[in-house]
Amino acid sequence: MTSQTTIDTTGPGDKIPVAPSDQRPTTGLRGHPWFTLITVAVGVMMVALDGTIVAIANPAIAKDLGASFADVQWITNAYFLALAVTLITAGKLGDRFGHRQTFLIGVVGFALASGVIGLSSSIAMVVTFRVFQGLFGALLMPAALGLLRATFPAEKLNMAIGIWGMVIGASTAGGPILGGVLVEHVNWQSVFFINVPVGIIAVVLGVWMLLDHRAENAPRSFDIPGIALLSGAMFCLVWALIKAPEWGWGDGMTWAFIGASVLGFALFAFWETKVREPLIPLALFRSIPLSAGVVLMVLMAIAFMGGLFFVTFYLQNVHGMSPIDAGLHLLPLTGMMIVGSPLAGAMITKLGPRVPLAGGMAATAIAMYGMSTLETDTGSAVMSLWFALLGLGLAPVMVGATEVIVGNAPMELSGVAGGLQQAAMQIGGSLGTAVLGAVMASKVDSDLPGNWTEAGLPPLTDTQLGQAEQAVQQGAAPVPPGTPEQIAAKITDVAHDTFISGMSLASLVAAGVAGVAILVALLTKRGENAEAGAGVGHI
């Protein structure tokens, strides 16, 4: 039996036992690191593609199934809620039963749920099976990182995660374009059916290529109360963030769910100190680099996803682009992520994560500041410059923060670490959209009445003003049918100028968040625990 080592988690006292990987030198395809990377990349591509391709299909789904705007929102919210709530628990399942099995179950379930959605005849069926997509996606994503962590030696892990990030970037970039083509030339169902053949390929490759890896100290029991407390706390937090725009940030319901979430996390933390095999050993967070990586992932997602949320409205509603054109205009961003991710992996391997992460967040902060300067008539060249800089800044952060989290966790907790990475990103994205959305709404509510009056437009009732504010928050011009052309032009100018002022303020806030993240990045360091297995495998 292999000997057991311990890793000091930079806190006084406790040490977390770390079992070495069960890797063996591989002579064939099964278990070979690069073929493992190819296999998990296909599965991850299916989930990443689904994240953007479905948004393009929503209008067609609403029209075909007679769905309301609220129904369409739940197509996204149901998936996100199921994914965010179960990611860490799903990672634990991979640690317990093996990441290969968990990955394959996730792929099969995600593909089957996608096929059923394509056959759905009601919005209720679509939403229900979007929940199943989220649940199976939660199994798949941490398992993919767990397989990479177990297969690649430390000196190659950054490069592997860089290519993994490149696949996510390429899939995210291709989603709006592929979705637009499928919806326009086939139907909305094809957006979901496309996951079926991709899933079949991932399963065939997985059965053929993947080798199961289980750490010596993998958990043997489940912390059921811990799972319930963490899931409940995550649900209350994500639910509050989803409903806050509808309820309002000052509403008692919003703060009731936030309070319940805080209480749930506190009870979870207390319980984890009492149970023999906790869901998340709290000593894990005594690793300052790992904790900094989790915080960094949250801050990055707030700045990126929150700031980018308004860019799609800016391109489509202010510049009047089609979804496909908007996707093409975002290619400099995703293109730089595709190119920059493997380069970032090589840079982090050579220099360590601290400098690339701080530099990446600095580039992100500058890019978000640049996006605050966009106007209604800004040309494509200037937009592309800021989008490209944003992608260049995000690449090392996606790669480096992931490696810091997964690489600083013990081998037997690699699935939990992968779940933490994904959960941090999902919560950060939700926080960014909610908080920056509140910033946008506040700015629009403050500026629109004055701008409307200064333009000499007819006064609005309170109801009309509320409707106009909701439209302007999305960059749309609230022009009533039959409005004379001259008045319609004035309304459009006021709407777009007010939206730009709100987007500018939100982008500045995002830039500030990225600036704070620079300081957090300085607390990171290379994944020392991963180095315990360095040189074990053959690549």
N, C-alpha and C positions, 0 to 999 in steps of 0.2 A: 504493500500500500504506500502511496506517496505521502511524504511528510506534509504537515500543515504549517503554514506560516501565519504571522499576524501583521497587520498594517496599522501603524499609529495614525489615528484620525485627528491629529493636532489638538485634541482636547485632553485634559488631564484624566488619567485613570484608564478608562475603557479602551480596549483594542478590539477591532472586529476581526474574527478569524477569516482568513482568505485561503481558499483551497486553490491549488494550481489547476489549470485547465486540463481536461482529459484528452487534449489534442494528441494525435499520433502522426508521425510523418506519413504523408499521403502519397501513394504511387499511382492512383487512378483518378477518375473524375470525381467520384463520391468524396465529399469532404475537402476537395481542393479549394483553397481560399478564393481564387478568382472566379471559379465556377459557382461557388456559393454566392459571391457578390452578384454575379449575373442573374442568378435565380431569384434572390430576394429583391433585386432591382425591378424585375418584371412584376412581382406582387405589389411592391410599393408604388410602381408606376400606375397601376390600376386605381389605387386609392387616391393618389395625388391628382391624377387626371379627373377623377370624379369630383374633386373639390371645386374645380372651375367650370367643367363642362356642363354641369347640371344647371348652373345659374343662367346659362344661355337658353336652356330649354324651358325655364319657368313660365315665361309668357305663353308659350305654345301649350304647356300643360294646363294652365289656367283657362285658356280659351276652349280647349278640347273637352275638359272635364267640368267646366262651369265653376271653377274655384274662385273664391274671393281672394283679395290681397292678403288677408290674414292667413288663409289656407296655404297660399304660396310661401309665405314666410316660414310656415311650419315644415315645408319641404327641406329647408336649410336647418332650421332650429332643432327639429327632431333628430337629425343626423348628428349635429354638433353636440347636443345634450347627451345622447347615448355614448358618443365617442369620449367626451371629456370626463364623464362620470366614471367610466370603467377602465380607463387606460392603465392606471397603476395596478388595479386588481388583475387585469389581463396580463400585465408583465409578471406578476407573481405566479400566475398559472403556468407561464412559460418556464419560470425557474423551477417549478415543482414537477411538471410533466415533460419538460423538454421543449426547446424552442422550435425544433423541426416539426413536431406534431402540432404545436400551437399555431405555427405559421401556416401549415397546410389546412388546418381547420378554418383559420381565418380567411384564407383565399377561397376555399370552397364555399363557405357561408356567404362571403361578400358577393361572389359571382352569382350564386343562386338567388340571393335577395335582389340583385340587379335585374336578373331575368324575370322575376315575379313582378317587379315594378313595371317593366316593359309590357307585361300582360295585364296590368291593372286597368280596371274600368271605373274606378272612383278615386277621388282625392284621398279618402280615408285609407285605402289600400296603399297608395303611394307613400303617405306619411308613415304608416305602420311599418312598411318594409324599409323605409329610410332609417328607422330605428334599428332594425336588424343589420343594415349596412354599417351603422355606427358601431354596434356591438362587435361585429366580426372584424371591422377595421381596427378596433382597439386590440383585438387579439393579434392581428397581423403586424402592426407597426413596431411595438416593442420587441416582438419575436425576431423581426428582421435585424434590429440593432443587437439583440442578444447573440444571434448567429455570427454577425460580424465580429463582435467582441470576443467570442470564443474561438473563432477560426483564425483571425489575423494576429500575428505577433505585434507587440507594441510599436515597433519601428515602422510597421506598414498600416497600422490602424487609421491614422489620419488620412492617408491617401484613399483607403477604402471608404471612409465616411465622406471624403470629398467627392468621390464618384457617386456615392449614394445621394449626396446633395445635388449633384448635377442632374441625376435622373429626376429628382423631385422638381427641380427648376424647369427642365425640359417639358415634363408632363404638365406642370402648371401653365407654362407658356402656350403649349399646344391645345389646352382645354378649350379656351374661347374660340379659337380658329376652327378646330375640329368640330366643336359643338355647333357653331354657326353653319358649317357646311352640311352636317347631318340633319339639323332641324330644317334647313332651307330646302335640301334636295331629297331627303328621305322622310323622316318624321321624328317626333320627340322621343318615341320609344327606342329608336336606334341609339340614342345617347346612353341608355342603360344596357341595351343588348350587347354593345361593344365590349362590356366587361366580361361577358361569358367566354368568348374565345381567348381573351387575355388571361382569364382565370384558368382555363384549361391548360394553356401553355405553362403558366406558373406552377400548376399542380404536377404536370408531367416532369418538368425540370426539377421540382422539389423532390419528388419520389426518386428520381434518378441521381441527382447531384448532392442533395443535402445529407450531412451526417449529423446525427443527434449529439449534442454536447451537454453534459450535466456535470456541474461542479460537485466536488466531493461532499461539500456541506450544504447541498441544495435542501430547501425546506421540505419537511415531511408532513406537516399539518397546516391547516388553514386557520387564520385568525378571523373567524366569522364576525364577532362583534366589531373588530377593527375595520373589516370590509364594510359593514353596515354603517358605522360612524363616518368613515371617510367618504363613502358614496353619498350619504345623506348631506354631508357638509358641502361636497362638490356640487351636488344637485342644487342646493339652496343658493350657492354662489352664482352658478351659471344661470339659473332661472332668474335671479334678481337682475343680472346683467342683460339677459334677453328681454325681460319685461320692462326694464327701467325707462326706455324711450316711450313706451305706451303709458305706463303708470305715472312717470315723472320722478325725478330724483328726490323731490321733497315728500313724496307720498309715503304714508305709513307702511304700505305693503312692501315697497321696495326695501325699506330699512328693516322690516320684520324678517324678511328672507336673508338679508345680509347679517343681521344679528344671529339668526338661527345658524347660519354658516359659521360664524366666528365661534359660537358655542359648540358646534359639532366638531370643529377642528381642535378646540381646547380639550374636549372630552376624548377625542381620538388620541391626542398627544399623551394625555394622562393614562389612558388604557394601554398604550404601547409600552409604557414603562413597567407594566404589571404582568403582561402575558409572556409565556415562555418563548414562543416563536412569533414575534410581532410581524405584522404586514410590512411595515417599514421600521427597521431598527433605528431609533432616533440618534444613536451614536454615529450613524451614517452622516448626519449633518454637522458633526464635529469636524469633518473635513471641510476646512474653509474653502479650498478650491471647488469642491463639489457644490457646496451651498452657493458660492459665487456664480458657478455655471448655471444653476437653476434660476437665480435672480436675473442673471444676464439674459437668459432665454426669454423670461417674462418681459423684461424691458425692451428687448429687441422686437418682440412680437407686438408690443404696444405701439412702438414707433412705426414699424413697418406696416402691419395689417391695419392699424387704425388710420395712419396717414394715407395708405393706398386706397382705403375704402372710398374716399372722396374723389380720387383720381378717375375712377371709372365713370362717376357722374359728370365730372368735369369734361372728359373726352366725349361722352355720348350726348349729354344734355346741353352743355355749353358750346362745344365745337360741332355738335350735330353728327357725330360719327356713328356708323353702324357698329354692332358688337364685334364683328370681324375686324373692322378698321381699328377699333379701340384696342383689340388684342394685338394687332400688328404694331401699333404705336408703343405698346408695352414691351415689345421684343428686345429693345436695348437693355431693359431692366433684367428680364429673365435670361437674355443672351449672356449678359455679364455674369449672372449667377452660374450659368452652365459652364462658361469658360473659367470663371474664377474659382469654383469649388475645388476641382482637383489641384489647381495651382496653390490654393490656400492650404490644402492638405499637405503638399510638399513643403510649403513655407513653415507650417506649424511643426512638421517633423524636424526641420532643420533648426528653427529658432525657438521652439516652444510656443505655447498659445498666447502668452501675455501681450507681446508687442503686436502680432497680427490682430488679436481681438480688440485691443485699444484702438489700433489704426482703423479697423473696420467700423467701429462705432463712431469714430471721428468722421470718417467719410459719410456714414449714414446721417450724422447730425448736419453736416454741410449740405448734403443732398436734400434733406427735409427743409433746411433754411432756403435753399434754392427753389424748392417747390412752393414756398410761401410767397415767392415773387411772381408766380405765374399770373397772367392776365387773360382777359377774354380773347385777346387777339395774339397771344403768344404762339410763335411758329413751331413747327415740328422739330426743327434743329435744336432749339433751346430746350424744349421738353425732353428730347432724347438725351441731351447732355446730363440733365439732372437724374433721369431714369437710369442711365448707364452708371452714374456715380453711385446711386443707391444700390444697384445690383452688385457693383464692385465692393461696396462696404459690407453688404449682407453676407457675401460668400464666406469670408473667414469666420464670421460670427456663427453662422449655421454649422459649419464644420467644427470650429474650435470649441464652441460651447457644448456641442454634442459629445465630443471626445472627452472634454473635461468632466462631464457628468458621468458618462458610461465608463471612462477609463479610470476614474477615481473611486468607482464602486467595486466591492469584492465580486469575484466571478459568480458566486452563488446568488448575487443580487443584480446581475446584469439585466434581467428582464424588468425588475422594479425600476432600475436606473433608466432603462429605455422608456418605461411608462412615465417616469418623472419628467424626462426630456419632452415627450410629446404633450403631457398634461400642462407643463409650464408654457409651451408654445400656444396651446389652445386657450388657456386662461388668459395669457397675455393678449392674444388676438381679440378675445371677447372684451377684455378690459379696454383695449385701445379703441375698438369700435364704439363701446358704450360711452367712455369718458370723452373721447374726441368728438363723438356725436353730440354729447351734451354741450361741449364748447361751441360746436357749430350752431346748434339750436339756439343757444343763448345769444350768440353774435347776430344771428339772423333776426331773432325776436327784437333785439335792441336796435338794429339798423334799418329794418325794412319799413316801419311806419314813417320815419323821417325821410328816407330815400323816395318813398312813394309820394309823399307830400311835395318834396322839392321838385319832382318831375312834373308836377301839375296834373297828376292823375286824379280821377274822381275818388272821393273818400269811400272807405270800406267799412262795412259793419264789423262787429267783433267776430261774428261767425266767418265772414268772408276773409277777414285778416288772418284768422287761425288757419283756414284752408290754404291761403296764399303762403303763409309761413312754412307749412308742411311741404308744399311744392318746391319752394325756393331752397329748402334744406337739401334737396336732391338735385338742384341746378335747373329745375324745370320752370318755365315761365307760365304763371297762372292766367292764361289768356282765355276769357270766356268765348264760346262760339258766337260768331257774328260781330265780333269787335272790329271796328274800322282799322285799316292797315296801319295808320299813323299811331293810333293809341296802342295797338298790339306791339309795335316796334318799341315804344316807350316802356311798356310793361316788361318786355323781354330784356331791355337794357338794364332796368332796375333790378329785375330778378337775377340776372347774371352777375351784375356788379356786387349785389348783396351776397350772393353765394360765394363769389371770389373772396370777399372780405372774411367770411366765415372759414373758408378753406385755408386762407392764409394764416389766420389765428391758430387753427387746429394744427397746421404744419409746423408752426413755431413751437407749439407745446410738444409736438412729437420730437422736434429737434432738441428741446430741453431734456426730454426723457433720454434721448440718445446720448446727450452730454453727460448725464448722470451715469449712464451705463459704461462710459469710458473709465470712470473711477472704479466701478465694480470689476471691469476687465483686468485691472491691475492686481486683483487678488487671486487670479487664476494661476494654475501651473499645470504642467504635464501630468497625465494620468499615471501616477506612480504604481497603482495596483495592477494596471495592465502590463507593466514592465516585468511583473513576476512571471509572466508567460512568454517573455521576449525570446525569440529564437527557437521556440519549441516546434512550431510548424515549419513546413517548407513551402516557399513561394517561388 
